[in-house]
């Protein structure tokens, strides 16, 4: 059951991050899930230790965990845009 919740929340976070970064038209559902989960991992490695909040990958489901995971997904999309286009957008 946790895997399904993890995939759904990861997909929603990836979708919101793609809306923030204006890359939604280029991504499908699968890529949104990947961006959400990998973004949560990035947020867990870099942001979580600074603010002391876990991410959705650590089994936490709170507003802080969702925010850290969302920021990680936005950072991931910014890095991808920088590498692909040479601009963050």
Helices and strands as residue ranges (DSSP letters): H 2-20, G 24-26, H 29-42, I 43-47, H 48-51, G 56-58, H 63-85
